[in-house]
Amino acid sequence: MPKATKALNIAELRKLARRRLPRGIFDYIDRGAEDETGLAGLRQVFDAISFNPKVLADVSARSLETMLLGHRQPMPLAIAPTAAAGLVSPEGEVALARAAAAAGIPFCIATGSITAMERIVAESTGPLWFQLYMWRDKALSYALIDRAARAGIGTLVLTVDTVAPPNREYNARNGFEIPIRASLRGGLDMVLHPRWVWRVLLRAMLREGIPTYRHYPDGFRARITRKATWEQVRLNDAITWQDLDELRRRWSGRLILKGVLRADDALRAAQARVDAIVVSSHGARNLDAAVAPAQVLPAIAQALAGRIEIIADSGIRRGSDIVKLLALGADAVLIGRAALYGTAAGGEAGASHALDLLRREMDATLAFLGCQHLSELDRGFVNLPLWHPPAPHSDRQHP
Ligand SMILES: Cc1cc2nc3c(=O)[nH]c(=O)nc-3n(C[C@H](O)[C@H](O)[C@H](O)COP(=O)(O)O)c2cc1C
């Protein structure tokens, strides 16, 4: 099988990931929600944005260096929180954290991590963030952030765009569930991927038993107590701005609000003294018809006028996508699937390769635009079309 580090772009890493992972797991990381129009829409929006490059500008000393939340880093990226990353390669979260550390960028540990945060902290030398989903039993969520603080994590990311279970029908069809459970379909899927069973599943089982969400209460692990525990850790659909205020009081470190898509919410977040927002449609995995971040970034950036930092994500597959979001007002971006494909294809080296591909593409884009530094990017470099309904995707035009 070709090596992950030979892949020429993120799309090639995705192909390798598809071959290596059982179908249930690949679909879980790769796909969107409902009819998946949002996923295609993210790509169409990026593709519809064009650049206005400057010429004859000396770009020989260019740099992607940037400041994010008070830290200088070599490029304007962080690895997004992705639940169950530990299922795509052995201790996938550790691989991602180490690749991020090597690139000098933050890695965000998810509430739904398969590896415990303490182990990731011990294995990584880079900056780590912790992403929180507010559970119905808020006391359990508060205990989790105390645990993150004790582990030495200084940045909390509260995700607020997932107040109901997303409708991802392929998971039901594939029988994908965590903790992984025995089923005929799942069993066949695994028989077809013995390398994954051996390298990821069996190794994880030998270490810690059936892979599961490590930050969930102990009762979640055992079948007899899972039902009662499930009620406590259901996504809290009563969460409000008062809860954000409460979290701000409890958490003395940096606080990021993830999942904002409106200028009024962005302003409200700034008033609530968060340090940054993530303008995100959750990679089109939740609300299928959510607007693409690139379409709302200019209005959000204008409303915030530099009061807090803006991070953006969803759908990034090329360095030029990143540069487009920066020109539209983002200070940095999160990478979700691109890093997961790399990890699935080649562990830590694959994740590092994904980051390197994006870095090289960003660097070339910056040069073509006639810029030495990211701070030179502004709206003048991009044309964002007046938005009309996207043309049908080419696959659908020519079935
Ligand atoms: C497999 C997977 C799991 C995810 N789990 C979480 C999560 O637990 N918490 C969260 O805030 N976002 C989660 N996300 C969303 C990412 O943080 C990020 O917003 C999104 O992946 C960005 O889009 P991209 O994957 O196209 O880069 C997940 C995304 C993926 C692909």
PDBQT file of the ligand as one rigid body, heavy atoms in Angstrom, charges set to zero:
ROOT
HETATM    1  C1  LIG A 401     -14.794  12.711  13.156  1.00  0.00    +0.000 C 
HETATM    2  C2  LIG A 401     -15.089  14.082  13.687  1.00  0.00    +0.000 A 
HETATM    3  C3  LIG A 401     -15.433  14.225  15.007  1.00  0.00    +0.000 A 
HETATM    4  C4  LIG A 401     -15.691  15.503  15.517  1.00  0.00    +0.000 A 
HETATM    5  N1  LIG A 401     -15.949  15.645  16.856  1.00  0.00    +0.000 NA
HETATM    6  C5  LIG A 401     -16.084  16.887  17.389  1.00  0.00    +0.000 A 
HETATM    7  C6  LIG A 401     -16.233  17.047  18.785  1.00  0.00    +0.000 A 
HETATM    8  O1  LIG A 401     -16.263  16.083  19.535  1.00  0.00    +0.000 OA
HETATM    9  N2  LIG A 401     -16.346  18.319  19.256  1.00  0.00    +0.000 N 
HETATM   10  C7  LIG A 401     -16.321  19.406  18.443  1.00  0.00    +0.000 A 
HETATM   11  O2  LIG A 401     -16.414  20.538  18.904  1.00  0.00    +0.000 OA
HETATM   12  N3  LIG A 401     -16.181  19.260  17.102  1.00  0.00    +0.000 NA
HETATM   13  C8  LIG A 401     -16.049  18.039  16.576  1.00  0.00    +0.000 A 
HETATM   14  N4  LIG A 401     -15.878  17.896  15.227  1.00  0.00    +0.000 N 
HETATM   15  C9  LIG A 401     -15.844  19.092  14.373  1.00  0.00    +0.000 C 
HETATM   16  C10 LIG A 401     -14.423  19.632  14.247  1.00  0.00    +0.000 C 
HETATM   17  O3  LIG A 401     -13.968  20.160  15.457  1.00  0.00    +0.000 OA
HETATM   18  C11 LIG A 401     -14.361  20.732  13.190  1.00  0.00    +0.000 C 
HETATM   19  O4  LIG A 401     -15.270  21.760  13.503  1.00  0.00    +0.000 OA
HETATM   20  C12 LIG A 401     -14.624  20.208  11.773  1.00  0.00    +0.000 C 
HETATM   21  O5  LIG A 401     -14.101  18.923  11.641  1.00  0.00    +0.000 OA
HETATM   22  C13 LIG A 401     -14.032  21.138  10.738  1.00  0.00    +0.000 C 
HETATM   23  O6  LIG A 401     -14.292  20.691   9.453  1.00  0.00    +0.000 OA
HETATM   24  P1  LIG A 401     -13.254  19.799   8.588  1.00  0.00    +0.000 P 
HETATM   25  O7  LIG A 401     -13.297  18.426   9.187  1.00  0.00    +0.000 OA
HETATM   26  O8  LIG A 401     -13.843  19.814   7.232  1.00  0.00    +0.000 OA
HETATM   27  O9  LIG A 401     -11.892  20.437   8.719  1.00  0.00    +0.000 OA
HETATM   28  C14 LIG A 401     -15.639  16.636  14.684  1.00  0.00    +0.000 A 
HETATM   29  C15 LIG A 401     -15.300  16.462  13.338  1.00  0.00    +0.000 A 
HETATM   30  C16 LIG A 401     -15.020  15.208  12.845  1.00  0.00    +0.000 A 
HETATM   31  C17 LIG A 401     -14.625  15.078  11.399  1.00  0.00    +0.000 C 
ENDROOT
TORSDOF 0
